[in-house]
Amino acid sequence: MCESNVYLKKDETETLIMENVAAVTPINNDTFLLKGLLGEQMEIKAIIEDINLMGHKITLKAL
C-alpha cells in the first residue's frame, strides 16, 4: 500500500491530522485537499514541509 499519514507542524510540534491518505491535491498556493483511502476528505491551509515516501509520512507546516 502507498498511503501516508499527514502531520501538521506548528511551533515545532507535530500532530497527526489524517491517516491513510491516498491523495493530496492543491487547491491554491496554501490550501490542500487530503483524500483518505476510505473516501474521507479534509481541506487544510498549510505549506508542504516534507514528504517522506519511504516512511509514509507527509508533514505540512501550519500558516
C-alpha positions in Angstrom: 0.0 0.0 0.0 1.1 3.5 -0.7 -0.9 5.6 1.8 0.7 8.1 4.1 -0.1 9.7 7.4 -0.3 13.5 7.3 1.1 15.6 10.2 0.6 19.3 10.9 3.6 21.0 12.4 3.0 24.1 14.5 5.7 25.6 16.8 7.9 22.6 16.4 5.1 20.2 17.5 3.7 17.7 15.0 0.1 16.5 15.3 -1.4 13.6 13.3 -4.3 15.1 11.3 -5.2 12.2 9.0 -4.2 8.6 8.5 -4.1 6.5 5.3 -4.1 9.5 2.9 -4.2 8.3 -0.7 -4.0 11.7 -2.4 -3.0 15.3 -1.7 -4.5 17.8 -4.2 -3.5 21.5 -4.2 -6.5 23.8 -4.2 -4.4 27.0 -4.3 -1.0 28.2 -3.2 -1.6 27.4 0.5 -4.5 25.1 0.7 -4.6 21.3 0.1 -7.4 18.7 -0.1 -6.4 15.5 1.6 -8.3 12.4 0.4 -8.3 9.2 2.5 -8.4 5.6 1.5 -12.0 5.2 2.6 -13.2 8.4 0.9 -12.9 10.8 3.8 -11.7 14.3 2.9 -10.1 17.2 4.7 -9.2 20.7 3.5 -6.1 22.2 5.2 -4.4 25.6 4.9 -0.7 24.9 5.2 2.5 24.6 3.2 4.4 21.3 2.5 7.4 20.9 4.7 8.4 17.3 4.0 7.3 14.3 2.0 8.9 11.0 3.1 7.6 8.3 0.7 9.6 5.5 2.3 8.4 6.5 5.7 4.8 7.0 4.5 4.8 10.5 6.2 3.8 13.9 4.9 4.5 16.9 7.1 2.6 20.2 6.5 3.5 23.4 8.2 0.7 25.5 9.7 0.4 29.1 8.5 
